């Protein structure tokens, strides 16, 4: 394997980094909760994961360091993170000997107050820097996750961290960030997972800001919304998530009566089937979140973490992936899935709801609600559509007027929106099966902006 190897979570937009320490030992930087991929790599090289290294308390995913510690890894984490579970506390300037290679901790508060980056060296030669949520590919990570009143303070700290400790490193030094494209911690463009100091100095728009004030303004002006579950995960990672072990138990299979009882007692019924299957027939008032890489983000945005979850799953969907995504954001109260899927519900003679689907070409014949993020809508939308971000929709359904169709980029978020509107007492809203780009292609008309 290479000296540094990425392990990517496409859904949450994050990258863990595997470091080959020689003689089969590995270190993992910012591991996600499920340790299987790291342990499998160690097994292939005939060794073990010796170190699990944390750059900061994560708000968007549950750390995997406790899982790796259960397999013998030493956890290295910022001393200021205040972890309530065994670890080696590390502060800026400390050097961690990995056996031949070593890590020097760089104090980089900004994304979070306790944040550390780590300079990886082989003797006197710098090999790369694990920048966590400080310097990213074409961006920096957001500074508004701690408290609104600390957002500007942390943005200014990030400017100083970068200029004092990161951008002074050699131009050709590889930079290995944790947050990447698709992460609500940063949401940079593109699909590159690593960069160099020089590339960022030349191309990163935030680094082009010539002063601290200009940097802070550019950073804060670009902040969008983020999932509600972010408010809880720092505390969970600090206190210590439950160790799940391998293999993780499968979902319990529930008959129709058990599922109805659980839902009546407060469990949230989540339908993970594809958009077309949900529209063709679903349990009334089920929350539709199609299973795809972004499933966890929307689950964490729309459902309280403490509520039990019961699922309707399609026959060809990956149950293990569903469970992994739930656990990845700390949603561990998984009560089970409907045995026999929708066929069992239909066989019981229970009500089935349906929703029409509308091709994007005909979107302008409906009163459409666009539920994409603000920046997506501003970049291009069907003229005349209303707009509410999906994450804010639940509290605004009674303000939708005569909306009769919902749209996103492809149809998955629109399906979730239609289910939220149904849960609020307005069934039968149509789902547009494409997005604004499809409408523009089909009609030959220009999208509106802003």
C-alpha positions in Angstrom: 0.0 0.0 0.0 1.0 3.6 -0.4 2.5 5.5 2.6 -0.8 7.5 2.9 -4.1 6.0 1.5 -7.5 7.6 1.6 -10.7 5.9 2.8 -13.6 8.0 1.6 -17.1 8.3 2.9 -18.9 9.7 -0.2 -22.1 10.3 1.6 -20.8 12.5 4.4 -18.0 13.9 2.2 -15.2 12.9 4.6 -11.9 11.1 4.2 -10.0 9.1 6.7 -6.3 8.6 6.1 -4.4 5.3 6.5 -0.7 5.7 7.2 1.6 2.7 6.5 4.1 2.7 9.5 6.1 -0.2 8.1 6.2 -3.8 9.5 2.4 -4.1 9.0 1.4 -1.4 11.5 -1.0 1.3 10.5 -2.2 4.6 11.8 -5.7 6.0 10.9 -6.4 9.7 11.0 -10.0 10.7 11.8 -11.6 7.2 11.4 -15.3 6.8 10.9 -17.3 4.6 13.3 -17.3 1.4 11.3 -13.7 0.0 11.6 -14.1 -2.8 9.0 -12.2 -1.1 6.2 -9.3 -0.2 8.3 -9.0 -3.6 10.0 -9.3 -5.4 6.6 -6.4 -3.3 5.3 -4.3 -4.2 8.3 -5.2 -7.9 7.8 -4.1 -7.8 4.2 -0.6 -6.5 5.1 -0.4 -8.9 8.0 -0.4 -6.3 10.7 -2.6 -4.2 12.9 -3.9 -0.7 13.4 -1.6 0.7 16.0 -2.7 4.3 16.3 -6.0 6.2 15.8 -5.5 9.9 15.5 -8.2 12.6 16.0 -7.8 16.2 14.7 -10.9 17.5 16.6 -14.3 16.6 18.1 -16.4 15.8 15.0 -19.9 17.2 14.6 -20.8 15.3 11.5 -19.8 11.7 12.3 -19.2 9.4 15.2 -15.6 8.8 15.7 -14.3 5.3 15.1 -11.4 5.6 17.5 -13.2 3.8 20.3 -13.9 0.9 18.0 -10.2 0.8 17.0 -9.1 1.1 20.6 -11.1 -2.1 21.3 -8.8 -3.7 18.7 -5.7 -2.5 20.4 -5.1 0.9 18.9 -3.6 3.8 20.9 -5.9 6.9 20.5 -4.2 10.2 20.0 -6.5 13.3 20.5 -6.3 17.0 21.3 -5.9 17.5 25.0 -8.4 20.3 24.8 -11.1 18.0 23.5 -11.6 16.7 27.0 -12.4 13.1 26.0 -13.9 11.1 28.8 -12.4 7.8 27.5 -8.8 6.5 27.3 -6.5 8.4 24.9 -3.1 10.1 24.7 -3.8 13.8 25.1 -1.8 16.0 22.7 -1.2 19.7 22.5 0.3 22.0 19.9 4.1 21.3 19.6 3.9 17.8 20.9 5.5 15.0 18.9 4.0 11.6 18.6 6.5 8.9 17.8 4.9 6.3 15.5 8.1 4.2 15.2 10.3 5.7 12.5 7.7 8.2 11.4 6.4 10.9 13.7 3.6 13.4 14.0 4.1 17.0 15.2 0.8 18.5 16.5 0.1 22.0 15.0 -2.3 24.2 17.0 -5.0 25.1 14.5 -8.1 26.4 16.3 -10.8 27.7 14.1 -13.1 25.0 12.7 -13.3 24.0 16.4 -11.5 25.5 19.5 -9.5 22.3 20.2 -8.4 21.6 16.6 -5.0 20.2 15.8 -3.4 19.5 12.5 -0.5 16.9 12.3 2.7 17.2 10.3 3.9 13.8 9.3 7.7 13.4 9.1 10.2 10.7 8.3 13.3 11.8 10.1 13.9 15.4 9.1 11.8 15.1 5.9 8.2 16.4 6.0 5.9 13.9 4.3 2.5 15.6 4.5 0.1 17.4 6.8 -3.2 16.0 8.1 -5.2 19.3 8.1 -8.5 17.9 9.5 -10.9 20.8 9.2 -8.4 23.7 8.8 -7.1 23.9 5.2 -9.3 22.0 2.7 -9.2 21.5 -1.0 -10.3 24.9 -2.3 -11.9 25.9 1.0 -11.6 25.9 4.8 -14.1 24.3 7.2 -16.9 26.3 8.7 -16.5 28.0 12.1 -20.2 28.3 13.1 -20.7 24.8 14.7 -19.9 25.8 18.3 -22.2 28.7 19.0 -23.4 31.7 17.0 -21.6 34.2 19.2 -18.3 32.4 18.6 -18.5 32.2 14.8 -16.4 35.3 14.0 -14.0 34.7 16.9 -13.2 31.2 15.5 -13.0 32.5 11.9 -10.3 34.9 13.1 -8.6 32.2 14.9 -8.6 30.1 11.8 -7.0 32.9 9.8 -4.2 33.0 12.3 -3.9 29.3 12.5 -3.4 29.0 8.8 -0.9 31.8 8.4 1.1 30.9 11.5 1.3 27.1 11.2 0.0 25.7 7.9 0.7 28.0 5.0 4.3 28.4 6.1 4.9 24.8 5.3 6.7 23.9 2.0 4.7 24.6 -1.2 5.0 21.0 -2.5 3.9 19.5 0.8 0.8 17.3 0.4 -2.2 18.3 2.4 -4.6 15.6 3.6 -7.9 17.1 4.9 -10.7 15.2 6.6 -13.6 17.2 5.2 -14.1 17.3 1.4 -16.7 17.6 -1.4 -20.2 16.8 -0.1 -19.4 17.6 3.5 -21.8 20.1 5.3 -18.7 21.1 7.3 -17.2 22.7 4.2 -19.0 21.8 0.9 -16.0 22.7 -1.4 -16.4 22.2 -5.1 -14.8 19.3 -7.0 -13.9 15.8 -6.1 -10.2 16.0 -5.1 -9.4 14.6 -1.7 -5.9 16.0 -1.2 -4.0 19.0 -2.3 -0.7 20.8 -1.7 0.2 24.0 0.2 1.2 25.7 -3.1 -1.9 24.7 -4.9 -4.1 26.2 -2.2 -2.0 29.4 -2.0 -2.5 29.8 -5.8 -6.2 28.7 -6.2 -8.1 28.7 -2.9 -10.5 31.7 -3.1 -10.6 32.2 0.7 -6.8 32.4 0.9 -6.9 35.1 -1.8 -8.4 37.4 0.8 -5.5 39.8 1.6 -6.5 40.6 5.2 -8.0 38.9 8.2 -11.1 41.0 7.9 -11.6 40.1 4.2 -11.1 36.4 5.0 -13.6 36.5 7.8 -16.2 38.2 5.6 -15.7 35.8 2.7 -15.9 32.8 5.0 -19.0 34.0 6.9 -20.8 35.1 3.8 -20.5 31.6 2.4 -21.9 29.7 5.3 -25.1 27.7 4.6 -27.3 25.5 6.7 -26.3 22.2 8.1 -28.1 19.1 9.5 -29.6 19.4 13.0 -27.8 16.3 14.3 -24.5 18.3 14.3 -25.7 19.9 17.5 -25.3 16.6 19.4 -22.4 14.7 18.0 -19.5 16.7 19.6 -20.9 15.8 23.0 -21.4 12.2 22.0 -17.8 11.9 20.7 -16.5 13.6 23.8 -18.3 11.4 26.3 -17.6 8.3 24.2 -19.9 6.5 21.8 -21.0 2.9 22.4 -18.6 0.3 21.0 -20.6 -1.7 18.5 -18.0 -4.4 17.5 -18.0 -6.5 14.4 -20.2 -7.8 13.0 -23.0 -5.4 13.7 -26.3 -7.1 14.5 -28.9 -7.2 11.6 -32.2 -5.4 11.8 -34.9 -7.3 13.6 -37.7 -8.3 11.2 -41.1 -7.1 12.4 -44.5 -8.3 11.3 -47.2 -5.8 10.4 -48.8 -5.7 13.9 -45.4 -5.2 15.6 -44.5 -2.3 13.2 -47.9 -0.6 13.7 -47.5 -1.0 17.5 -44.1 0.6 17.5 -45.2 3.4 15.2 -48.1 4.0 17.5 -45.8 4.2 20.5 -43.6 6.9 18.9 -41.2 5.2 16.5 -40.5 7.0 13.3 -41.4 4.9 10.2 -38.8 5.5 7.5 -39.3 4.2 3.9 -35.9 3.8 2.3 -37.1 2.5 -1.1 -36.3 4.4 -4.4 -38.5 7.4 -5.2 -40.5 5.6 -7.9 -41.3 2.7 -5.6 -42.5 5.1 -2.8 -44.7 7.0 -5.2 -46.3 3.9 -6.5 -47.5 2.8 -3.1 -46.4 3.5 0.5 -47.6 3.3 4.1 -49.5 6.6 4.7 -47.4 9.2 6.6 -44.1 7.2 6.3 -41.1 9.5 6.0 -39.4 8.8 2.7 -35.6 9.0 2.6 -34.3 6.9 -0.3 -31.2 4.9 0.6 -28.3 6.4 -1.1 -24.9 7.8 0.0 -26.6 10.9 1.4 -29.2 9.0 3.4 -27.6 9.7 6.8 -27.4 13.4 6.3 -31.1 13.7 5.7 -32.0 11.2 8.4 -30.0 13.4 10.9 -31.6 16.5 9.6 -35.2 15.4 9.8 -35.4 12.9 12.7 -34.6 13.3 16.3 -31.7 10.9 17.4 -33.5 9.5 20.4 -36.6 8.4 18.5 -36.8 4.6 17.7 -36.6 3.9 13.9 -38.5 1.3 12.0 -38.0 0.8 8.3 -39.7 -0.2 5.1 -36.9 -1.4 2.8 -36.8 -2.5 -0.8 -36.0 -6.1 -1.7 -32.6 -5.3 -3.3 -31.4 -2.7 -0.9 -28.3 -3.2 1.3 -29.5 -3.6 4.9 -25.9 -3.5 6.2 -25.3 -0.2 4.5 -28.5 1.2 6.0 -27.4 0.2 9.5 -23.8 1.5 8.9 -25.1 4.9 7.8 -27.4 5.2 10.9 -24.6 4.3 13.2 -22.3 6.7 11.5 -24.3 9.6 12.8 -25.1 8.1 16.2 -28.6 6.8 15.4 -28.4 3.5 17.2 -32.1 3.0 18.2 -33.0 0.8 15.3 -36.1 -1.1 16.2 -36.4 -3.2 13.0 -37.8 -3.5 9.5 -41.1 -4.6 8.1 -40.8 -8.3 7.3 -42.1 -9.0 3.8 -41.7 -5.4 2.8 -44.7 -3.5 1.3 -46.2 -6.8 0.0 -46.9 -7.8 3.6 -48.6 -4.5 4.3 -50.8 -4.8 1.2 -51.6 -8.4 2.0 -52.9 -7.3 5.4 -55.4 -5.1 3.6 -54.1 -1.9 5.1 -54.3 1.5 3.4 -51.7 2.4 0.8 -51.0 6.0 -0.3 -49.7 7.0 -3.8 -48.2 10.1 -5.3 -48.1 11.1 -9.0 -44.8 11.7 -10.7 -44.2 14.4 -13.2 -41.5 14.7 -15.8 -39.2 17.7 -15.4 -40.3 18.9 -18.9 -43.8 19.6 -17.5 -42.7 21.2 -14.2 -43.8 24.6 -15.3 -47.4 23.4 -15.7 -47.6 22.9 -11.9 -47.2 25.1 -8.8 -43.7 23.8 -7.9 -41.8 24.0 -4.7 -38.0 23.7 -5.1 -36.5 22.1 -2.0 -32.8 22.2 -2.9 -30.2 24.2 -0.8 -30.2 28.0 -1.1 -27.0 28.1 -3.2 -28.3 25.5 -5.6 -31.5 27.4 -6.1 -29.7 30.7 -6.6 -27.4 29.1 -9.2 -30.4 28.1 -11.4 -34.0 27.3 -11.0 -37.3 27.0 -13.0 -38.7 30.5 -13.3 -41.5 31.2 -10.9 -41.0 28.3 -8.5 -41.3 28.7 -4.8 -38.3 27.7 -2.7 -37.8 26.3 0.8 -34.8 24.2 1.8 -35.8 20.6 2.6 -34.3 20.9 6.1 -36.7 23.8 6.9 -39.8 22.4 5.3 -41.5 20.6 8.2 -42.3 23.9 10.0 -43.5 25.7 6.8 -46.0 23.3 5.2 -49.0 25.5 6.2 -47.4 28.4 4.3 -47.1 26.6 1.0 -50.3 27.9 -0.5 -51.4 26.0 -3.6 -48.2 24.1 -4.2 -49.0 20.8 -6.0 -45.5 19.5 -6.9 -42.0 19.3 -5.4 -38.7 19.4 -7.2 -35.0 18.9 -6.3 -32.0 17.9 -8.5 -33.1 14.4 -9.4 -36.1 13.4 -7.4 -34.8 11.9 -4.1 -35.1 15.0 -1.9 -38.4 15.9 -3.6 -39.7 12.5 -2.6 -38.7 13.2 1.0 -40.4 16.6 0.7 -43.6 15.1 -0.6 -43.7 12.7 2.4 -43.2 15.6 4.8 -46.1 17.4 3.2 -48.2 14.3 3.5 -47.3 13.9 7.1 -48.5 17.4 7.7 -51.9 16.6 6.3 -51.6 17.3 2.5 -51.4 13.9 0.7 -50.9 13.4 -3.1 -48.4 16.2 -3.9 -46.6 15.3 -7.2 -42.9 14.5 -7.3 -40.9 16.0 -10.3 -38.6 13.2 -11.5 -35.8 15.4 -12.7 -34.3 18.8 -11.8 -34.0 22.3 -13.3 -31.3 21.2 -15.7 -33.6 18.6 -17.1 -36.4 21.1 -17.5 -34.0 23.5 -19.3 -32.8 20.8 -21.7 -36.4 19.6 -22.4 -37.9 23.1 -23.0 -34.9 24.9 -24.4 -35.6 27.8 -22.0 -33.1 29.4 -19.6 -33.1 28.9 -15.9 -33.6 31.9 -13.6 -30.9 32.8 -11.2 -30.9 34.5 -7.8 
